[in-house]
C-alpha cells in the first residue's frame, strides 16, 4: 500500500516504485488529516483538492481518500487492503515525524509495518553535518556540504502499476477563495519547470529581486505539494551564475528544513534565546496597525502592493516578503510569529520551515540571521527594486496614475495621496529608532 503525502506525483517517486515491486495490487491512499488541514487557509486547501483530483484521474479513479487521524485511518485501510506493508516518503517536520511514529506503532500492533522510502528533499534533513557531527547553523557552510551530497537522476513514472480498488470518500469541494491559483497538476509543474529552464533562468541572478519582472521560477507551490521533486529541478541545471543562484535558492529551502529537523521548537519559538525577550506591542492600536498591514493599507506603497498580491494570488514575491516582514516586526513592533501565521493562512506555497525561518531571518531571531539593525526602509526598497513603480501600479490601483517620482512617497504630493489611498501609518524613521532602542534593551544587559 502506498500512502501519499507531500509527493502527489507519479514520476520520480521512490515510494511508489518501492510499493509497486512484487505487488499484485497497490492501494493508493491519501489521508485528509485535520491537524494539517485546520492551519491551512482556503488557498492551500483548494490547491490540494485540485491536485488530488488530478492524481485520482491519473490513477483511473483508484485514489483512496479518507478523513481522520492517520494513526487510525492508515491501519484501517491497510487491513481492508490486506497490505502487510505501507510505503511512504519520509516526513521530517515536527508534526510529521510524530504522526509517522504513531502510525508505525499502530500498524505494528496489527502485525504490519511502515516503510519510509525517499523524502521531499534533494538531501534529507539531518544528513549533512559539520565535521564534529553537529548541525549547521549558517547557510554558506551548509550549502557547500549539501551541494556535494545531492546526487541522483530522476526516474520516469513507474509503468503498469496495478492500482487496487478500495472504498473512498469523495474529494472535498474547493473552499471559497478569490485568489488566482496556479494549475494544480503534475503536468503543470513539469511545464513550469521547462518554461523556466528555457526562458527564465537567463538573467535570474540579476532579476530575481525585481518584483515587477516574471523572473522567479514560481515552482515553490509544486515543491510544497510534491508535484515536483527538487531532484527534478536540480537535474541538468548546469553551471553559470544564474544556475548557481537558483541552486542556492533551492538549498535555502532544504537548510530551513534541516534546522527544524534538529530543533523542532524553532518552528514556533525564536531560535536565538536572547531575542525572545524583545518587547512587542499589543492592545487596540497594535490591532489597528496589524489590520492595516494585513489589508495593504499602511500608506507605504511597496508594502501595500505585497500584501495585496498575497490576497489576490496566494503568493508574494520573495523580495517583497522580506520588506513586508521587516515592516511588521520593526516598524509596527509586532511579533514575527503573528506575521508568519498570517502568511501561512494565505500562501498557497506555505511551508512551515521556509516561511517561519524566513520570518526569523528578517526578525534577527533565527539561524544565520540578518542583523536586527538592518531595518528595511520601505521607500528605499521600493525605489531600488521597483524604480518605475510597475509592481506597485499592478497591485495598488489607487496609485496607477502616479509617475516614478511620486509613486513611492505619494504623501509628499501637494494634494496628498490620490483616490483615498492612506497616508503613512507610522513614521519609518521614528519607528526604526524605537526598534533599535528595544534591541538595545536586550543586548546591553
Beta strands, then each sheet from edge to edge (+ up, - down):
strand 1: 2-4
strand 2: 28-32
strand 3: 63-67
strand 4: 85-90
strand 5: 113-119
sheet 1: 1+ 2+ 3+
sheet 2: 4+ 5+
end
